[in-house]
Amino acid sequence: MSAVSRRNSIVSVPIKNIERELICPICKELFTHPLILPCQHSVCHKCVRELLLLNHEDSFDAGSECSLPGSPGPRSRVPSPSMERLDRLARSGSISSPGWRRGSVTPRVTTFPCPGCQHDVDLGERGMSMLFRNFTLESIVERYRQAARAAVAIMCNMCKPPQQEATKSCMDCKASYCNECFKFHHPWGTPKAQHEYVGPTMNFRPKVLMCPEHEMEKVNMYCEVCRRPVCHLCKLGGSHANHKVTSMSSAYKILKEKLSKSIHYLISKEDQVRTQISHLEVLINETEENGQVAECGAYEHFERLFQTLQERKSEMLNSIAQSKTRRLEQLRGQVEEYQGMLENSGLVGYAQEVLKETDQSCFVQTAKQLHTRIAKSTESLRTFHPAADPSFDEFVLETSREETLLKELCFGGVPEPPIIDLSRSRVYNEGLLCWQLAEDTLATDHQVLEYRRLGAEQDEEGASHWCLTDRVYGPSTVVCDLEANSLYSFRVRSCRNSLYSPYSPEVTFHTPPAPAFGFLFNDNCGFSSERLALSKRRDSVESMAGMAFLLAAERVQTGSYMGLDYIIGDTGISQGRQYWAFRVEPHSYLVKVGVASDSKLLEWFHNPRDTSSPRYDHDSGHDSGSEDTCYDLSQPFTLLTVGMGKMFLPKASGGDHGDHSNRVLPMPQRIGVCLDYDAGRVYFYDADTMRCLYERQVDCSGTMYPAFGLMGSGKVHLEEFITAKRLSYM
């Protein structure tokens, strides 16, 4: 073997590693004359023909094709004929079938599913003739074949025997040459010296691609819409006239650059790929080991179950056998007793013999006891009762419940993790955690909730200890004794047949700064049933635009003030720190929320607000400046204005009266209020994030009540956790 041949062989050796990329998806063999489908997948020429023939309703029998003269034999025995051979056979009429047109190798049916992507491929009227041959893939397959048969050299086609090993192949002459023959047939200074030559090969492809629609035109453009090479006639008036095309050199440069970048990226990530492969191999080993452990565990569980059933079976069969023996003995004894009552046998026969006794004293001595026995037998005849019950009803097993349990045993593997529902979960000094199971999951046995306080005592790894709740057999549970003003993390997992699911994503909640204060709306003190609608549970209130509201609006023309309708909680605060939360409907026009003392409430309820001057009410909206001065003082009430999707903070005395941007905040979905009675201070929070929005001093000389004022259309809902304790006593 020459040095050039050995060098080519060495270069071609790595190509053996890409064998699976060179296999036709239909015949599962190396590509032979591959064609590029419109979906960019490649299929052997012969496989396309076979697909089209199979899809035709009048497809001819495969055996008749093999019997035709000149037709190729089975694919596994005889190599596929070249395209020129197929075209020649078709033109000569050697291949004919109901699905073929004379002069074409394309059947009438031109639609078939692509074996790579399963999309339908429509070849159109031209059929297979519109498909390009994949010369690049064909060359790679040929190089692979050469690498696979490296020991078999390609011989020179021009040498006289004995032939020399070829060192070059001319793509124009379609022949292979040794060095001497190549110099002889391609002398310098002749046109043949300009021929294209490559290393030794058996695959001679055309130098240029020809347009399948215009057979005499070379492809010199690339259609970016169809993503295929086209000629200039296709662009001028063909099927690609309105498509965006680019030059072949530009497409070559762009695609080659993209492919090179992709290859370089993959090569640069080789270490990462090897690491991931190693990780996958470890996972495979772990899967095998864990699978064996699971099989052994399941086998042991079922063996214990079988053993228990076998023990119970043996115990029950022994009990039935003992009961059967005892009953048979009793019944047989009763049969013998009754047989003695028959004439000339047993007791009756003995009595008949006693009657023959003539000695009176002897007769009396024997007859006394005999008469007692006969009396008992006579009584038993009158009240016949079998000595034993022949039925074994007490041994009939009712196993329907056990059978149902066994049938309901599911072996669906590890259950899916539940998801904690943030919209329904609430956390105060106690936490209500709700979760949802996957819709397509099987039923689970129970759930386990775990929680921990962030920033608490940590272990050696720097993580807080998780606290576990008892088993939960529903979609929610309550966690008690949470510390105030702390951050807690929660997670939950399901269990089915002793198999636990992965943990749900952790969710974090911030507990309020004080214990939850429970109350309901007060429907007695100052409540206006004409303007306010209270729910039956007294946990929500809504402002109604009724006749009273209409009359108040009419008085606005005379300068009167249309005031608020107040409602308070039914429980007051006289010490400590308390927290409550509520929700204001986004469509509410104006709602005031906060706290007020009993003395201030008495003043409000006895002096109707719709007849007083707007200057009298602090933060009334009247820009007189009086409310700014008074708001620096400690008042027996504090109310924040909420409405139209906004929250309005009170003015500061030294602030800019014309700038409202820093006082207007987006309305939180849930608002929290914390009253520190001892410190005389009230705080307003975004209850979802526990971010303090506003705080101020308040005069707590009397009993303080949660206070709400509504005007126009507005609605307030108390949190369920706030009202739950009060409703449980009603």
Buried (B, 14 or more C-beta within 10 A) or exposed (E): EBEBBEEBBEEBEEBEEEEEEBEBBBBEBBBBBBBBBBEEBBBBBBBBBBBBBEBBEEBBEEEEBEEBEEBBEEBEEEEBBEBEEBBEBBEEEEBEBEBBEEEBBBBBBBEBEBBBEEEEBEBEEEBBBBBBBBBEBBBBBBBBBBBBEBEEBBBBBBBEEEBBBBBBBBBBBEBBBBBEBBEEBBEEEEEBEEBEBBBBBEBBBEEEBBBBBBEEBBBBBBBBEBEBBBBBBBBEEBBBEEBEBBEBEEBEEEEEEEEEEEEEEEEEEEEEEEEEEEEEEEEEEEEEEEEEEEEEEEEEEEEEEEEEEEEEEEEEEEEEEEBBEEBEEBBEEBEEBBEBBEEEEBBBBBBEEBEEBEEEEEBEEBBEEBEEEBEEBEEBEEEEEEEBEEEEEEEEEEEEEEEEEEEEEEEEEBBBBBBBBEEBBBBBBBBBBBBEBBEEBBEBEEBBBBBBBEEEEEEEEEEBEEEEBEEBEEBBBBBEEBEBEBBBBBBBBBBBBEBBBEBBEEBEBBBBBBBBBBBBBBBEBBBBEEBBEBBEBBBBBBBBEBEBBEEBBEEEEEEBBBBBBBBBBBBBBEEEBBBBBBBBBEEBEBBBBBBBBBBBBBEBBEEEBBEBEBEEBBBBEBEEEBBBEEBEEBBBBBBBBBBEEEBBBBBBEEEEEEEEEEBEBEBBEBBBBBBBBEEBBBBBBBBBEBEEBBBBBBBBEBBBBBBBBBBBBBBBBBBBBBBBEBEEEE
